[in-house]
Amino acid sequence: MTARFSHLTPAARRLWAKSGEAPGHGLLAHLLDVAAVAEVLLEHEPPATLEHFARQFGLPVPAFARQAAALAGLHDFGKAIPGFQDKWPEGRQADEALGLPFPVRSLSVAEHACASAALLWEHLSGLGIPHLLWIRHALQAISAHHGYHFNQPEFNRARPPFEPAAWAEARREIFAAYWAVLAPQGIPQVEALSLPAVQWLAGLTSVADWIGSNPDWFPHGERQDSLADYHADACRRAGRALAAIGWSRSAVLLREAATVDQLIGRIVQRPESSARPLQREADRLLDGVRGPALLLVEAPMGEGKTELAFLAHLRLQAANRHRGLYVALPTQATGNALFRRALSFLRAFAGDAALDMQLVHGGAALSDDVRRLQGIYGAPGESVTSSAWFSQRRRPLLSPYGVGTVDQALFAALNVKHHFVRLWGLANRVVVLDEVHAYDSYTGGLIEALLRWLKALGSSVVLMSATLPAQRRAALLRAWGVADEDAPAPAYPRLLLADERGLQGATCASRPLPSIRLQAVGAELDSLADCALECLQGGGCGVLIVNTVDRAQTLYLGLRERLGDSARLLLFHARFPADQRGEREREVLVAFGVDGERPAGALLIATQVAEQSLDIDFDFMLSDLAPVDLLLQRAGRLHRHRRTRPAAHAEARLFVAGLAPERLPDLKGTGWEYVYDPYILGRTWALLSREAELQLPQDIDRLVQAVYGEAGLPADLAEPDRAFIEDEAYGSHLGKRQTEQMQAVEAPRAFAEHPLLRHLKPLPLEQGCLTLGRLRVRLDDELGLVYQGPLAAPGEQA
């Protein structure tokens, strides 16, 4: 006989899950709605996702989607308790009229999410599942849909005390009817769930609940009397809901064989283009890739690393059936710029497939590019759109394609509310982390934690940098599970690929760049301003990059008065209001980008926002002293594009404030020691001040490894400067690094042990800060996470 709502006892039928017009939305109906959404979500996933997590759940692949959906649907089972049903007066009255009593002592437990796990234990354990720990872990996952995991003591307190038997009887009837409709098959063959499996199921449950709770898609009431028909209708509604969201079925972008030259031609939208040596060598390494892979790319600026990342996504997705791509950048400005390039890339390969793409950072809603994509959603002939549903808080990483800031990915590895939703979104993706040299020890430690999660979630990762110290490279490889002794060290430019075949390394040729003459200039603002004005007399476009917003603003005001209308003057830093910052960013790209309307004479005064990932080019450059890797990044914007230079700037020149070899500059008076590690600044000054010119790319690796390694300081260094660097600054450097590394380990550990052992709750993101135990991490509009840092770009000081 077909099970029907009308066959249920009145009490089981009328227990409500959603309040509203009487009688609200019944609990059984809501559980079936969410189970339907979860199953349809998994139907949209690539087979690789189901295969990966079916293994972790110990279930056969054909049975996995239904089993996972059945578990997710049970998330609100704990609403069938007196304490919850008491929350809606009309609902309570209806319950009481049907014989469900509400003793005062039973009302003390009202947390229905935790009650779900506590009450489901007896029902799931009676289904023949032999592994009690597996059940416990599954319940841990589905009860976390409010954003955090419960621990065992909380479970123990979640059963309503002194509850009349009528409640348990109603729950037994609801569970039996629900399980009979879904009838999941398969017995788990593993004793316990891994932590990644727990977090993945928690993410699936939360997302399915968000969609299944929308009354526009799932109207309240018993839409069919037959439970089977109701579930089938809910599945159809789930399909329509996902279509309305813009959540398309997973599709591989690269659907036919193609050479690396053909792919690069499509990526850059110039069919006649051929791959550069770096791209060609990476493609060779990726040939035959097996399983989730880590590709680490160290190569000079301007060698096509961004295009290589897109190429790697095509190859890795085709090999592993990854569900999409997320590119993480250091700043909003670099994210905005790359968003446009990624949009062109997707359009070139999407074909007839409808793809969603999100800009993922705090200022995304102000982006004209995003607004245009949202405005044309569903327009004929437009294959790539940006769904408004995905753009809401905690959701952007659920979209298969995205470009944004690194902090949005790092939240997945931190003890914040709904971190597992971000993990679910990043699972089985290709994740690109650009400029991985640009972060301090704390953020670098979080990146290592994220790498461990991504590998466990079946994702592949592409790490890119032009200037990566050897110890950072080793730490990143260790996070992926590569032992130090197994890591080859090919010459720079270098590529390393770690997959199921092991670790392979390669090097390649790179195009020689014009030599850059190094010249010292005083650290005083007047000295920098005078030097900039002298350079401008020769015409052309230059940039003056300083380490603090205060120095940038003071220089801008002074030079604006002295320049008048003789040259265009622009100011660019991370402290502009979000709407103005976007406009400044566009002005910079138009004036100094590869296809921009280049002024005859112009000077950009900028902070660190100009050193990372932006494809801009200058005839001359002035810069505050900074760590050698960042100075080299800045130098990569000198004579970057092929163009005719003014005669005065035919030779590339980099003027560095404070680089004079006679004495170490005043790091405190300039404020530089509050932005960068004085030890690294001191070593940079000591070693770079003895260089007359830079030969790129060959000097990049030599100088970076010398400064960050153990190369001795110059013999002619003044004794006070040597003592400061080797003693005072080095001691502080070691202490700070050890503290930050410890904190970077502690922060992810807030949930990195098995969730049943956790005793911490995620903390809300309030007032621009995220607090993690003893840690205080500023939420920077640009970088995102900066340990006790200002609201600024990487390294930028207010």
Secondary structure, 3 states (H helix, E strand, C coil): CCCEHHHCCHHHHHCEEECCCCCCEEHHHHHHHHHHHHHHHHHCCCHHHHHHHHHHHCCCHHHHHHHHHHHHHHHHHHHCCHHHHCCCHHHHHHHHHCCCCCCHHHHHCCCHHHHHHHHHHHHHHHHCCCCHHHHHHHHHHHCCCCCCCCCHHHHHCCCCCCCCHHHHHHHHHHHHHHHHHHCCCCCCCCCCCCHHHHHHHHHHHHHHHHHHCCCCCCCCCCCCCEHHHHHHHHHHHHHHHHHHHCCCCCCCCCCCCCCHHHHHHHHCCCCCCCCCHHHHHHHHHHCCCCCCCEEEEECCCCCCHHHHHHHHHHHHHHHHCCCCEEEEECCHHHHHHHHHHHHHHHHHHHCCCCEEEEEECCCHHHCHHHHHHHHCCCCCCCCEECCCCCCCCCCHHHCCEEEEEHHHHHHHHCCECCHHHHHHHHCCCEEEECCCCCCCHHHHHHHHHHHHHHHHCCCEEEEEECCCCHHHHHHHHHHCCCCHHHCCCCCCCEEEEEECCEEEEEECCCCCCCCEEEEEECCCHHHHHHHHHHHHCCCEEEEEECCEHHHHHHHHHHHHHHHCCCCEEEEECCCCCHHHHHHHHHHHHHHHECCCCCCCEEEEEECHHHCCCCCECECEEEEECCCHHHHHHHHCCECCCCCCCCHHHCCEEEEEECCCCCCCCCCCCCCHHHCCCHHHHHHHHHHHCCCCEECCCHHHHHHHHHHHCCCCCCCCCCHHHHHHHHHHHHHHHHHHHHHHHHHHHHHHHHHHCCHHHCCCCCECCECCEEEECCEEEEECCCCCEEECCCCCCCCCEC
